[in-house]
């Protein structure tokens, strides 16, 4: 680990006030020395202006893109340095240095795919303009640390320009996190095989009420809007504080607004004056497992069979550090690779390599240039870089175009093989055969119905009756199933007309829950047939029988339905091994009648035990609470919280709010609607936005909790995009290194 910059506190205060000279003063202030590195950073800071608006959103202005990136990373560190730092020490394989040996196989997974030396080599071969952005990324964070002596990093005392090579795709860990750690632990830590069922279980999110993440994107053509201009809904469902809201502008054509994952140097989901882009997690099969035939060569070297030849296994070592009670310790592991990728686990005592997209330079290029595209033609050129593997993209622009791209990085395969299962790596016919071009993947541009949607659902309902046809594409290109949010989205978009931004928000927050439409009627059927055995359920059943399947804070039926669904997932039998929507439909229509009543009776009793009575309004149970800036949230029933009328996307809620219990009786929000924006493209771009809680992770900041009540009340703020609007809303204006200075 490189040591941190050493800057006396008095000197840093001088930088903060003046940002002109970098001096380390002696006690009598008659002698001074100049630190050349800090002098360079201070000079760079003078070229950047950060304006904070009335919600604390940073608007970064600079002459060059690189200087804008410098300011962007500095501003992110101001807002939530712990999250910026953790994203990077997780991504580069140093999590165990903060969290101990239990995290070491997460670090090993990262290093199996790229070593530090390989990241440095990737940076070295990047084009000069991208290197400049990576340099600016490191400079912005290092300057923040230099000017904030009160901040103590957990792991990273210095940031390096090669670090973004580990963190390129936007949804941090979007690809690599799908590789189960239990397989890596079994192979590298215990030298044993692991059953395929165990790996599949590790990949599949738990089916409890905590399961749902996902995102929504809508694009609406001008024929359905009051203004005649296209509109875009940007509605990611992430952990509530996973992204910040930013605006970054340069004189080199950059003018992007939206959500940035902490530590990114590009706007991940957002818009510029002419184009908007919303990513949803994809179900495209973009990673494969290759079962290798390993043999020992004449010299004892490990070889693997590929067709008629034997190829050497690439063998190296990686040493990882981890925190202990006595200090740091180390463990050294081998790394094994074939041309398919690193060995990640064993199945039936055979080594398995897992291949994913790993082209960090091109992926970083694509992520950044996306934010500067000004129309559909240029956007398609960007998409043709084909390195966005974990995302679908919903698009709209100022020329009135709307488009949908189901995935982007999709390897070509021989359809004779089932790539949803491990394939024989010794057979060359199973190898990837290049990448599908953009015009070969599932796309929709300007459909006749005038709207597009994706809610992590099948692309074959993206445009209603004008959607692509499943039979026209290989199975691996779109294995995604429908879900309740996708069904709900089609319902609200069908027949849409005369839409405004507020009207688009009405659609995005429609309170209907189609998942309960699949679950609750079956309970009524069971009660009508066998309810005499459960007289205590008469009143709760009556409350549900009259319910319109809409969620609200004052709804008792919503509380009953939620607890019924929770209880069924915990206690209900699943004899067919169903998942997600299919499981809910089974519980609702095919499960035994008596089981439905027994589960509902247990749910009612749970409500009575936890809250004193079964007829508790949903807002008394479902809460918003932010007690600290900790990454791992803790909740407390005895401390203040706010009632929330939203519900989980599991049930088809478009405005998703996933709430959990953590040593509490009440449920507290942890993910779902986080950053949300609606955008209208015309002669001038107009937008409204919301960020869960607030812009800052610091409980002492006025912007830690200032959006909590508006978030609950759905009172979106107008986005300040143009400079005159930013200046009118400005609360402070300063250069990096200065403390915030009033705009007055």
Residue pairs with C-beta under 8 A, 6 or more apart in sequence:
1 155
1 157
2 157
2 158
2 160
3 157
3 158
4 145
4 153
4 157
4 158
5 35
5 37
5 38
5 142
5 145
5 146
5 158
7 15
7 24
7 35
7 38
7 146
7 147
7 149
8 24
8 25
9 149
10 25
11 22
11 23
11 24
11 25
12 146
12 147
12 148
12 149
14 21
14 23
14 25
15 22
15 38
15 42
15 146
15 147
15 737
16 147
16 737
16 738
16 739
17 738
17 739
19 42
19 45
19 46
19 735
19 736
19 737
19 738
20 42
20 46
21 34
21 39
21 42
22 34
22 35
22 38
22 39
22 42
23 32
23 33
23 34
24 32
24 33
24 35
25 31
25 32
26 32
38 146
41 139
41 142
41 143
41 146
41 737
42 143
42 737
44 67
44 70
44 139
44 143
45 70
45 74
45 143
45 735
45 736
45 737
46 735
47 62
47 63
47 64
47 67
48 60
48 61
48 62
48 67
48 68
48 70
48 71
48 74
48 735
48 736
49 60
49 61
49 62
49 71
49 733
49 734
49 735
50 58
50 59
50 60
50 61
50 71
50 74
50 75
50 733
50 734
50 735
50 736
51 58
51 59
51 61
51 726
51 727
51 730
51 732
51 733
51 743
52 58
52 59
52 730
52 731
52 732
52 733
52 740
53 59
53 720
53 726
53 729
53 730
53 731
54 729
54 731
55 245
55 691
55 694
55 695
55 703
55 706
55 707
55 717
56 79
56 694
56 695
56 696
56 701
56 702
56 703
56 706
56 731
57 245
57 246
57 247
57 695
57 720
58 71
58 72
58 75
58 76
58 78
58 79
58 246
58 247
58 695
59 247
59 248
59 249
59 720
59 726
60 68
60 71
60 72
60 75
60 246
60 247
60 248
60 249
61 68
61 71
61 249
61 250
61 723
62 68
62 70
62 71
62 249
62 250
62 251
63 250
63 251
63 252
64 250
64 251
64 252
65 129
65 132
65 133
65 250
65 252
65 254
66 132
66 133
66 135
66 136
67 136
67 250
68 136
68 248
68 249
68 250
68 254
69 133
69 136
69 137
69 140
69 248
69 265
70 136
70 137
70 139
70 140
70 143
70 736
71 140
71 248
71 736
72 140
72 246
72 248
72 260
72 265
73 84
73 136
73 137
73 139
73 140
73 141
73 144
73 263
73 265
74 140
74 141
74 143
74 144
74 736
75 246
75 736
76 84
76 244
76 246
76 260
76 262
76 263
77 84
77 140
77 141
77 144
77 145
77 148
78 144
79 244
79 695
79 696
79 697
79 698
80 241
80 244
80 262
80 629
80 696
80 697
80 698
81 144
81 148
81 151
81 153
82 154
82 629
82 631
82 697
83 241
83 242
83 262
83 263
83 631
83 697
84 141
84 262
84 263
85 153
85 154
85 155
85 156
85 263
86 98
86 154
86 631
87 167
87 172
87 261
87 262
87 263
88 156
88 159
88 163
88 166
88 167
88 263
89 95
89 97
89 98
89 154
89 155
89 156
90 106
90 110
90 172
90 173
91 110
91 163
91 166
91 167
91 172
91 173
92 110
92 116
92 119
92 163
92 166
92 167
93 106
93 107
93 108
93 109
93 110
93 111
93 166
93 320
94 107
94 155
94 156
94 320
94 321
95 103
95 106
95 107
96 102
96 103
96 104
96 106
96 107
96 320
96 321
96 322
96 323
97 154
97 155
97 321
97 322
97 323
97 328
98 154
98 155
98 323
99 323
100 322
100 323
100 324
101 322
101 323
101 324
101 329
101 331
103 322
104 320
104 322
104 331
105 181
105 184
105 185
105 188
105 189
106 181
107 320
107 322
108 184
108 188
108 318
108 320
108 333
109 176
109 179
109 181
109 184
109 344
110 166
110 176
111 318
111 320
111 335
112 184
112 318
112 335
112 337
112 342
112 343
112 344
113 176
113 341
113 342
113 356
113 358
114 122
114 165
114 166
114 358
114 360
115 316
115 318
115 335
116 162
119 162
119 163
119 165
119 166
119 360
120 162
122 162
122 165
122 360
122 361
123 131
123 134
123 161
123 162
123 165
125 361
126 134
126 361
126 364
127 361
127 365
130 361
130 364
130 365
130 368
131 161
133 265
133 368
134 161
134 162
134 164
134 265
134 364
135 161
136 265
137 159
137 161
137 163
137 164
137 265
138 159
138 160
138 161
138 163
140 736
141 159
142 158
142 159
143 736
143 737
144 151
144 736
145 151
145 153
145 157
145 158
147 736
147 737
164 265
164 360
164 364
165 360
165 361
165 364
166 360
167 263
167 264
168 360
168 363
168 364
168 367
168 387
169 175
169 357
169 363
169 367
169 387
169 388
169 389
169 390
169 391
170 261
170 264
170 266
170 268
170 279
170 367
170 388
170 391
171 261
171 268
171 279
171 281
171 390
171 391
172 261
172 263
174 281
174 389
174 390
174 391
175 286
175 287
175 356
175 357
175 389
175 390
176 356
178 203
178 287
178 356
179 287
179 344
179 354
179 356
180 198
180 199
180 202
180 203
180 345
181 202
182 194
182 198
182 199
182 202
183 194
183 198
183 199
183 202
183 344
183 345
183 346
183 352
184 344
184 345
186 192
186 193
186 194
186 345
186 346
187 194
187 343
187 344
187 345
187 346
187 351
188 333
188 334
192 346
193 345
193 346
193 347
193 348
193 349
193 350
194 345
194 346
194 347
195 347
196 347
196 421
196 422
199 345
204 579
205 211
205 213
207 569
207 579
207 580
207 583
208 566
208 569
208 570
209 562
209 565
209 566
209 569
209 648
209 650
209 658
209 660
210 658
210 660
210 670
211 580
211 650
212 237
212 648
212 649
212 650
212 656
212 658
212 672
213 237
213 238
213 281
213 649
213 658
213 671
214 237
214 280
214 281
214 455
214 456
214 483
214 485
214 649
214 656
215 235
215 236
215 237
215 238
215 278
215 279
215 280
215 281
215 455
215 456
216 233
216 235
216 237
216 280
216 453
216 454
216 455
216 485
216 489
216 508
216 654
216 656
217 232
217 233
217 234
217 235
217 278
217 279
217 280
217 392
217 393
217 394
217 452
217 453
217 454
217 455
218 231
218 232
218 233
218 235
218 394
218 451
218 452
218 453
218 489
218 493
218 504
218 507
218 508
219 230
219 231
219 232
219 233
219 278
219 394
219 395
219 396
219 402
219 403
219 404
219 451
219 452
219 453
220 230
220 231
220 232
220 396
220 402
220 450
220 451
220 493
220 496
220 499
220 504
221 230
221 400
221 402
221 446
221 450
221 451
222 228
222 229
222 230
222 400
223 450
224 450
224 451
224 496
224 497
224 498
224 499
225 231
225 498
225 499
225 500
225 680
226 498
226 499
226 500
226 503
227 500
227 680
227 682
228 682
229 398
229 400
229 680
229 681
229 682
230 396
230 397
230 398
230 400
230 401
230 402
230 680
230 681
231 396
231 499
231 501
231 504
231 678
231 679
231 680
231 681
232 271
232 276
232 278
232 394
232 395
232 396
232 678
232 679
232 681
233 278
233 394
233 504
233 507
233 508
233 677
233 678
234 258
234 259
234 269
234 270
234 271
234 276
234 278
234 675
234 676
234 677
234 678
234 679
235 278
235 508
235 654
235 655
235 673
235 676
236 243
236 259
236 269
236 278
236 279
236 280
236 674
236 675
236 676
237 649
237 656
237 658
237 671
237 672
237 673
237 674
238 671
238 674
238 675
239 670
239 671
239 674
240 669
240 670
240 671
240 672
240 674
240 692
240 693
241 674
241 692
241 693
241 697
242 261
242 262
242 671
242 674
243 259
243 260
243 261
243 262
243 268
243 269
243 674
243 675
244 259
244 260
244 262
244 675
244 691
244 695
245 258
245 259
245 260
245 675
245 689
245 691
245 695
246 257
246 258
246 259
246 260
246 267
247 256
247 257
247 720
247 721
247 726
248 254
248 255
248 256
248 257
248 267
249 255
249 256
249 723
253 372
254 371
254 372
255 272
255 273
256 266
256 267
256 270
256 271
256 272
256 371
256 372
257 267
257 270
257 271
257 272
257 687
257 719
257 721
258 267
258 268
258 269
258 270
258 271
258 675
258 677
259 267
259 268
259 269
259 270
259 674
259 675
259 677
260 266
260 267
260 268
261 268
264 367
265 368
266 367
266 368
266 370
266 371
267 371
268 279
268 367
269 277
269 278
269 279
269 675
270 276
270 277
270 371
270 677
271 277
271 677
271 679
271 681
271 685
271 687
272 371
272 372
272 373
272 374
272 685
273 374
273 398
273 684
273 685
273 721
274 373
274 374
274 375
274 397
274 398
274 399
274 681
274 685
275 373
275 374
275 375
275 379
275 395
275 396
275 397
275 398
275 681
276 395
276 396
276 397
276 679
276 681
277 370
277 379
277 393
277 394
277 395
278 393
278 394
278 395
279 388
279 391
279 392
279 393
279 394
280 391
280 392
280 394
280 454
280 455
280 456
281 390
281 391
281 392
281 456
282 390
282 391
282 392
282 406
282 407
282 456
282 480
283 456
283 458
283 478
283 479
283 480
283 481
284 389
284 392
284 406
284 407
284 410
284 476
284 477
284 478
284 479
284 480
285 419
285 420
285 476
285 477
285 479
286 356
286 357
286 389
286 390
286 407
286 409
286 410
286 411
287 354
287 355
287 356
287 357
287 389
288 340
288 354
288 355
288 411
288 413
288 419
288 423
288 432
289 344
289 352
289 353
289 354
289 355
289 421
289 422
289 423
290 338
290 340
290 341
290 352
290 353
290 354
290 355
290 422
290 423
290 424
290 425
290 430
291 347
291 350
291 351
291 352
291 422
291 423
291 424
291 425
292 304
292 305
292 338
292 340
292 343
292 350
292 351
292 352
292 353
292 425
292 426
293 304
293 305
293 350
293 425
293 426
294 302
294 303
294 304
294 313
294 350
294 351
295 302
295 303
295 304
295 305
295 310
296 302
296 303
297 303
297 310
297 312
301 312
301 313
301 315
302 312
302 313
302 315
302 336
303 310
303 311
303 312
303 313
304 310
304 311
304 313
304 338
304 351
304 425
304 426
305 311
305 426
306 338
306 339
306 425
306 426
306 428
307 426
307 427
307 428
311 338
311 339
313 336
313 337
313 338
314 335
314 336
314 337
314 338
315 334
315 335
315 336
316 334
316 335
317 332
317 333
317 334
317 335
318 332
318 333
318 335
319 330
319 331
319 332
319 333
320 330
320 331
320 332
320 333
321 328
321 329
321 330
322 328
322 329
322 330
322 331
335 342
336 342
336 343
336 351
337 343
337 353
338 353
338 425
340 353
340 354
340 355
340 425
340 431
341 353
341 354
341 355
341 356
341 358
342 353
342 354
343 351
343 352
343 353
344 352
344 353
344 354
345 352
345 354
346 352
347 422
352 422
353 425
355 432
356 389
357 363
357 387
357 389
357 409
359 387
362 385
362 387
363 385
363 387
363 388
365 385
366 382
366 383
366 385
366 387
366 388
367 388
369 382
370 379
370 382
373 379
373 381
373 382
374 397
375 397
375 398
375 399
375 401
376 395
376 397
376 399
376 401
376 403
376 445
379 395
379 397
379 403
380 438
383 393
383 405
383 408
383 438
384 437
384 438
386 408
386 409
386 410
386 435
386 436
386 437
386 438
387 408
387 409
388 407
388 408
388 409
389 407
389 408
389 409
391 407
391 408
392 404
392 405
392 406
392 407
392 454
392 456
392 459
393 403
393 404
393 405
393 408
394 403
394 404
394 452
394 453
394 454
395 401
395 402
395 403
395 404
395 405
396 402
396 403
396 679
396 681
397 681
398 681
398 682
398 683
398 685
400 681
401 445
401 446
402 445
402 446
402 447
402 450
402 451
402 452
403 443
403 444
403 445
403 446
403 452
404 443
404 444
404 445
404 452
404 454
404 459
404 462
404 463
405 438
405 441
405 442
405 443
406 441
406 442
406 443
406 454
406 459
406 462
406 477
406 478
406 480
407 441
407 442
407 477
407 478
408 438
408 441
409 435
410 435
410 436
410 441
410 476
410 477
411 432
411 433
411 434
411 435
411 436
412 432
412 433
412 434
412 435
412 436
413 419
413 430
413 432
413 433
413 474
413 476
414 429
414 430
414 433
415 474
415 475
415 476
416 429
417 423
417 429
417 430
419 476
420 475
420 476
420 479
423 430
424 430
436 477
441 477
442 459
442 468
442 473
442 477
442 478
443 468
444 452
444 459
444 462
444 463
444 466
444 467
444 468
447 463
447 464
447 466
447 467
448 466
449 463
449 464
449 465
449 466
451 463
451 464
451 493
451 496
452 462
452 463
453 462
453 486
453 489
453 490
453 493
454 462
454 486
455 483
455 485
455 486
455 488
455 489
455 649
455 654
456 480
456 483
456 485
456 486
457 480
457 481
457 482
457 483
457 485
457 486
457 489
458 470
458 478
458 480
458 481
458 482
458 486
459 467
459 468
459 478
459 480
460 467
460 468
460 469
460 470
460 478
461 467
461 482
461 486
461 490
462 468
464 490
464 493
464 494
470 478
481 580
481 581
481 582
482 581
483 580
483 581
483 652
484 513
484 514
484 515
484 518
484 581
484 584
484 649
484 650
484 651
484 652
485 649
485 652
485 653
485 654
485 656
487 514
487 652
488 510
488 512
488 513
488 514
488 652
488 653
488 654
489 654
491 512
491 514
492 507
492 510
492 654
493 507
496 507
499 507
501 678
501 680
501 686
501 687
501 688
502 688
504 678
505 678
505 688
505 714
505 716
507 654
508 654
508 655
508 676
508 678
509 654
509 655
509 714
510 654
510 655
511 550
511 551
511 552
511 645
511 653
512 548
512 549
512 550
512 652
513 549
513 550
513 551
513 561
513 647
513 651
513 652
513 653
514 549
514 651
514 652
515 565
515 581
515 584
515 650
515 651
515 652
516 547
516 549
516 561
516 565
516 651
517 549
518 581
518 584
518 585
518 588
518 589
519 561
519 564
519 565
519 568
519 584
519 587
519 588
520 544
520 547
520 549
520 561
520 564
520 588
521 588
522 587
522 588
522 589
522 591
522 596
523 541
523 544
523 564
523 588
523 596
523 597
523 600
524 541
524 544
524 545
525 593
526 593
526 594
526 596
526 597
527 534
527 537
527 541
527 597
529 593
530 593
530 594
530 597
531 537
531 538
531 541
531 597
533 597
534 597
534 600
534 601
536 601
536 604
537 597
537 600
537 601
537 604
539 614
539 615
540 560
540 600
540 604
540 614
540 615
541 600
543 556
543 557
543 560
543 615
544 557
544 560
544 561
546 557
547 555
547 557
547 558
547 561
551 558
551 618
551 645
551 646
551 647
551 653
552 558
552 618
552 619
552 645
553 617
553 618
553 619
553 622
553 643
553 644
553 645
554 617
554 618
554 619
554 645
555 617
555 618
555 645
556 615
556 616
556 617
556 618
558 618
558 647
559 607
559 615
559 616
559 617
559 618
559 620
559 621
560 603
560 604
560 607
560 614
561 651
562 618
562 621
562 622
562 647
562 648
563 603
563 604
563 606
563 607
564 599
564 600
564 603
565 584
565 650
565 651
566 603
567 599
567 600
567 602
567 603
567 606
568 587
568 591
568 596
568 599
569 583
571 598
571 599
571 602
572 587
572 591
572 595
572 599
573 591
573 595
574 583
574 586
576 586
578 586
584 650
587 596
604 614
607 613
607 614
607 616
608 614
610 665
611 620
611 621
611 665
617 643
618 643
618 645
618 647
619 643
619 644
619 645
620 643
620 666
621 666
621 667
622 643
622 644
622 645
622 646
622 647
622 657
622 659
622 666
622 667
622 669
623 635
623 641
623 642
623 643
623 644
623 659
623 666
623 667
623 668
623 669
624 641
624 642
624 643
624 644
624 668
624 669
624 693
624 708
624 711
624 712
625 635
625 636
625 639
625 640
625 641
625 642
625 668
625 669
626 633
626 693
626 704
626 705
626 708
627 633
627 634
627 635
627 636
627 639
627 699
628 634
628 699
629 696
629 697
629 698
629 699
629 704
633 662
633 668
633 670
634 662
635 641
635 662
635 663
635 664
635 666
635 668
636 664
637 664
637 665
637 666
641 666
641 668
642 708
642 709
642 712
643 712
644 657
644 659
644 669
644 712
645 712
646 653
646 655
646 656
646 657
646 672
646 673
647 653
647 656
647 657
648 656
648 657
648 658
648 659
648 672
649 656
649 658
649 672
650 658
655 672
655 673
655 676
656 671
656 672
656 673
657 669
657 672
657 673
658 669
658 670
658 671
658 672
659 667
659 668
659 669
659 670
660 667
660 668
660 670
661 667
661 668
662 668
669 692
673 690
673 692
673 711
674 691
674 692
675 689
675 690
675 691
675 692
676 689
676 690
676 716
677 687
677 688
677 689
677 690
677 719
678 687
678 688
678 716
679 685
679 686
679 687
680 686
680 687
684 722
685 721
686 719
686 721
687 718
687 719
687 721
688 716
688 717
688 718
688 719
689 716
689 717
689 719
690 707
690 710
690 711
690 714
690 716
690 717
691 707
691 711
692 707
692 708
692 711
693 704
693 705
693 707
693 708
693 711
694 701
694 703
694 704
694 705
694 706
694 707
694 708
695 701
695 703
695 707
696 703
696 704
697 704
698 704
707 717
709 715
710 716
710 717
720 726
720 728
720 729
727 743
730 743
731 742
731 743
732 740
732 741
732 742
732 743
733 741
733 743
734 740
734 741
